[in-house]
């Protein structure tokens, strides 16, 4: 069974080489429309869709009359600034027939690597999805520099999939998956439909024979690296041909039997996340809870401040905490929505009181159930 058939949340990444007409420098309207049609069909089935889209620099280059060839950093940043609204306009036009709101989300390297910013970005996109919008994500090239940027949207898309607990990451390319040799020069190259483990042989295929696949800033090697990131987060990855606008949307084509390469995750996103919470985080502090809060946690609820009796240690929002029961036993571990200073001010209080106490509304839970794993 294809992971697409059961996926609840899907991240679709498409590069500028597919979205921008190489002759005119304008949006390739048919390809935008094909992705929007795919997304609309999946949304009708109850799936949530996030799009990671390149193309701002290419569109801005034309708008500003910048020369062909390699751009200086400041030219690239200026092109991104000019091109990003044009890119979003193209997505808005593509989704207009489906009455779907699109929302721009510009991320930097730090937004996916620093825990507090990760939480902020995740909360924003979760809210957009709850409201029925389609987030369109791009790297914020206007402020990113070579030292602090991803440089390709394949890895950014994988980080977004990881952040949002996506079930499937789709990487649209100018080739229909991974081959054991370069199919452009070797007619006997074998297509690889599924990968269960990223062995050295698979990685070597990506860096050698398939190195030219995907002619944007990535290539097959960055797609394999993106698949690795996604797989560790319990997200399966599909690499397939993005230029199927004349026959069907690329995802619709795969569902109808077209070729692609699946990199299959061995864990679900929920299991991967819980393993990470349980084993990969080093707690910065702890909270002690009363018996009622302990029972609520064990039954699968979030940790509310009303049930917290003590706060220990110094920590910031996004840090890991141990949750200690009234008998002194470790119950759970999770990611705090508040700093230790603010947590001390709201323990034992109801969430409706937070705004008056803290001066801002804040989150209703000290640790949300999605950021918590039972340890007992």
C-alpha positions in Angstrom: 0.0 0.0 0.0 1.3 3.4 -0.9 2.0 5.8 2.0 -0.1 8.3 0.1 -3.2 6.3 0.7 -3.0 6.7 4.5 -1.1 10.0 4.9 -2.8 12.6 7.0 -0.2 15.4 6.3 1.8 15.8 3.2 4.7 18.2 2.3 5.2 18.8 -1.4 8.5 20.4 -2.6 8.9 21.8 -6.1 12.0 23.6 -7.4 12.4 26.7 -9.6 13.6 24.6 -12.6 10.0 23.2 -12.8 8.1 26.3 -11.7 9.8 29.0 -13.8 9.7 29.0 -17.6 13.4 29.0 -18.5 12.9 31.0 -21.7 10.7 33.8 -20.4 11.6 33.9 -16.7 7.9 33.9 -15.8 5.9 31.4 -13.8 5.1 28.2 -15.6 1.3 28.5 -15.2 0.5 24.9 -16.1 2.8 23.4 -13.5 1.5 25.7 -10.8 -2.0 24.6 -11.8 -1.1 20.9 -11.7 0.3 21.1 -8.2 -2.7 23.1 -7.0 -5.0 20.5 -8.6 -3.1 17.7 -6.8 -3.3 19.6 -3.5 -7.0 20.4 -3.9 -7.8 16.7 -4.6 -5.9 15.6 -1.5 -7.5 18.2 0.6 -10.9 17.0 -0.5 -9.9 13.6 1.0 -9.2 15.3 4.3 -5.4 15.6 3.9 -3.4 18.6 5.1 -1.0 20.0 2.5 2.1 22.1 2.9 4.0 23.3 -0.2 7.8 24.1 -0.1 8.4 26.3 -3.2 11.5 27.7 -4.8 11.3 30.4 -7.5 11.6 33.7 -5.8 15.1 34.5 -6.9 14.4 33.4 -10.5 11.3 35.6 -10.7 13.0 38.6 -9.0 16.1 38.3 -11.3 13.9 39.0 -14.3 11.9 41.8 -12.6 15.1 43.6 -11.6 16.8 43.0 -14.9 19.8 41.2 -13.3 22.2 39.5 -15.6 22.4 35.8 -16.2 25.0 33.8 -14.4 26.0 33.7 -10.7 24.7 36.6 -8.6 26.5 38.4 -5.8 24.9 37.8 -2.4 23.3 41.3 -2.3 21.9 40.8 -5.8 20.5 37.4 -4.8 18.9 38.9 -1.7 17.4 41.7 -3.8 16.1 39.3 -6.3 14.4 37.2 -3.6 12.8 40.4 -2.2 11.4 41.3 -5.6 10.5 37.8 -6.6 8.7 36.5 -3.4 5.5 38.5 -3.9 5.4 37.4 -7.6 5.8 33.8 -6.5 3.0 34.1 -4.0 0.8 35.7 -6.6 1.4 32.7 -8.9 0.3 30.3 -6.1 -2.7 32.4 -5.2 -3.8 32.3 -8.9 -3.2 28.6 -9.0 -5.4 27.9 -5.9 -8.1 30.5 -6.8 -10.3 27.9 -8.6 -10.4 25.8 -5.4 -11.2 28.7 -3.0 -8.2 27.8 -1.0 -6.3 30.4 1.1 -2.5 30.3 0.6 -0.2 31.7 3.3 3.4 32.7 3.0 5.9 31.2 5.5 9.5 32.3 5.1 12.0 30.4 7.2 15.7 30.7 7.9 18.1 28.0 8.9 17.8 29.1 12.5 14.0 28.7 12.4 14.4 25.0 12.0 17.5 24.5 14.1 16.9 26.5 17.2 14.3 24.9 19.5 12.4 28.1 20.5 12.1 29.3 16.9 11.2 25.8 15.8 8.2 25.9 18.2 7.1 29.3 17.0 7.3 28.3 13.4 5.5 25.0 14.1 2.7 26.8 16.0 2.2 29.2 13.2 1.9 26.6 10.5 -0.3 24.3 12.7 -2.7 27.3 13.1 -2.7 27.9 9.3 -3.5 24.2 8.7 -6.2 24.2 11.4 -7.8 27.2 9.5 -7.8 25.3 6.2 -5.0 27.3 4.6 -2.2 26.0 2.4 1.2 27.2 3.8 3.7 28.0 1.1 7.2 27.8 2.5 10.4 29.1 1.1 13.8 29.9 2.6 14.0 33.6 3.5 16.8 34.4 1.0 16.4 38.1 1.6 18.2 37.8 4.9 20.0 34.5 4.6 23.7 34.4 3.9 25.8 31.6 2.6 27.0 30.8 6.1 23.5 30.5 7.6 21.3 29.0 5.0 20.2 25.7 3.7 21.0 26.6 0.1 18.4 24.1 -1.3 14.8 23.5 -0.5 15.0 19.7 -0.4 16.6 19.8 3.0 14.4 22.6 4.1 11.3 20.6 3.0 12.6 17.6 5.1 13.0 19.9 8.1 9.4 21.2 7.6 8.1 17.7 7.3 10.0 16.8 10.5 8.7 19.9 12.3 5.0 19.2 11.4 5.1 15.4 11.9 4.2 14.9 8.2 3.5 11.4 7.0 4.8 11.9 3.5 7.3 14.2 1.8 7.1 14.5 -2.0 10.2 15.8 -3.8 9.3 16.7 -7.3 12.2 16.5 -9.7 13.0 16.5 -13.4 13.5 12.7 -13.2 11.1 10.0 -12.0 13.2 8.7 -9.1 16.5 7.0 -8.3 18.4 4.8 -10.8 21.4 2.6 -10.5 23.1 4.5 -13.3 22.4 7.8 -15.1 19.4 7.1 -17.4 20.2 10.1 -19.5 23.4 8.5 -20.7 22.8 4.8 -20.0 19.6 3.2 -21.6 20.1 0.1 -19.5 19.9 2.0 -16.2 17.5 0.4 -13.7 14.9 2.4 -11.9 14.7 1.7 -8.1 11.1 1.8 -7.0 11.6 1.5 -3.3 14.4 2.0 -0.7 14.0 0.6 2.8 17.4 1.6 4.1 19.9 4.2 3.0 22.9 2.0 2.5 26.3 3.3 1.3 25.5 1.9 -2.2 22.3 3.9 -2.4 24.0 7.1 -1.2 26.8 6.5 -3.8 24.2 6.2 -6.6 22.8 9.6 -5.6 26.2 11.3 -5.5 27.5 9.6 -8.7 25.2 8.4 -11.4 22.2 10.6 -10.4 24.2 13.7 -9.4 22.7 15.8 -12.2 19.1 14.9 -11.5 17.2 17.9 -10.3 18.9 20.9 -11.9 18.1 23.5 -9.2 20.5 24.2 -6.4 20.0 20.7 -5.1 20.3 17.5 -7.2 19.8 13.9 -6.3 22.3 13.9 -3.5 20.4 16.6 -1.6 17.2 14.7 -2.2 18.7 11.6 -0.7 19.8 13.6 2.3 16.3 15.1 2.6 14.9 11.5 2.6 17.3 10.6 5.4 16.1 13.5 7.5 12.5 12.6 6.8 12.9 8.9 7.5 14.4 9.5 10.9 11.3 11.5 11.7 9.0 8.7 10.6 8.1 10.4 7.3 8.3 8.4 4.0 9.7 10.3 1.0 8.7 10.1 -2.7 10.9 11.3 -5.5 9.1 11.6 -8.7 8.8 13.5 -12.0 7.3 17.0 -11.5 6.6 17.8 -15.1 3.4 15.9 -15.7 1.1 18.9 -16.2 0.0 17.7 -19.6 -1.4 14.4 -18.4 -2.2 14.9 -14.7 -0.8 16.4 -11.6 2.4 14.6 -10.6 0.9 13.1 -7.4 -2.3 12.1 -9.2 -0.1 10.4 -11.8 1.8 8.4 -9.1 -1.5 7.3 -7.6 -2.5 6.1 -11.0 0.6 4.1 -11.4 3.4 6.4 -12.6 6.9 5.7 -11.5 8.7 7.2 -8.5 11.1 6.1 -5.8 9.8 5.6 -2.3 12.1 5.9 0.7 10.1 4.1 3.3 10.2 5.1 7.0 10.2 2.2 9.4 8.5 4.2 12.2 5.4 6.4 12.3 5.9 10.1 12.9 4.4 9.7 16.3 6.7 6.8 17.3 9.8 8.7 16.0 8.8 11.8 17.9 8.2 9.9 21.1 11.6 8.1 20.8 13.3 11.5 20.3 11.5 13.0 23.3 12.4 10.1 25.5 16.0 9.6 24.5 17.4 12.5 22.6 16.6 15.4 24.9 18.6 16.3 28.0 16.2 17.9 30.6 17.1 21.4 31.7 14.8 21.2 34.7 11.7 19.6 36.2 8.3 20.2 37.5 6.4 18.3 40.2 2.7 17.7 39.8 -0.2 16.7 42.0 -2.0 13.4 41.9 -4.8 14.8 39.6 -2.3 16.0 37.1 -0.4 12.7 37.2 -3.6 10.8 36.4 -4.4 13.3 33.5 -1.0 12.7 32.0 -1.3 9.0 32.2 -4.6 9.2 30.4 -3.1 11.1 27.5 -3.7 14.8 28.5 -1.5 17.8 28.4 0.2 19.2 31.5 -1.7 22.2 32.8 -0.1 24.7 35.2 -3.0 24.2 37.6 -1.7 20.7 38.4 2.0 21.8 39.0 3.1 22.2 42.6 6.8 23.1 42.1 9.3 24.2 39.4 13.0 23.2 39.6 16.0 24.5 37.6 16.4 27.2 35.1 15.0 26.7 31.6 13.7 28.6 28.6 10.7 28.0 26.4 11.5 25.0 24.2 13.7 23.3 26.7 13.1 19.7 27.9 11.6 19.1 31.4 11.1 16.0 33.5 7.7 15.7 35.1 7.8 14.3 38.6 4.8 12.8 40.4 3.8 13.4 44.0 5.6 10.3 45.0 8.9 11.5 43.5 8.8 9.1 40.5 9.5 10.3 37.0 6.2 10.3 35.0 7.0 12.0 31.8 9.4 14.1 29.8 8.4 17.0 27.5 9.1 20.4 25.9 8.1 23.4 28.0 5.9 26.1 26.5 7.2 28.6 29.2 10.4 29.7 30.8 11.1 28.8 34.4 10.5 32.4 35.4 7.0 32.4 33.8 6.2 28.9 34.9 6.8 29.9 38.5 4.3 32.7 38.1 1.5 30.6 36.8 1.8 27.2 38.6 -1.4 26.3 40.3 -3.4 28.8 38.2 -5.9 28.4 35.4 -4.9 29.2 31.8 -7.6 32.0 31.7 -5.5 33.9 34.3 -2.2 33.8 32.4 -2.7 37.0 30.4 -3.3 39.0 33.6 -0.4 37.4 35.3 2.2 37.4 32.5 1.1 40.3 30.4 0.5 38.0 27.4 -1.9 35.3 26.5 0.5 32.3 26.2 -0.3 28.7 25.6 -3.0 26.9 27.7 -0.7 24.0 28.6 2.7 24.1 30.3 3.6 21.0 28.2 1.3 20.1 25.3 0.5 16.4 24.9 2.2 16.5 21.4 5.4 17.5 23.1 5.3 15.0 25.9 6.1 11.3 26.3 5.3 9.0 29.3 8.4 7.6 31.0 6.8 5.4 33.7 
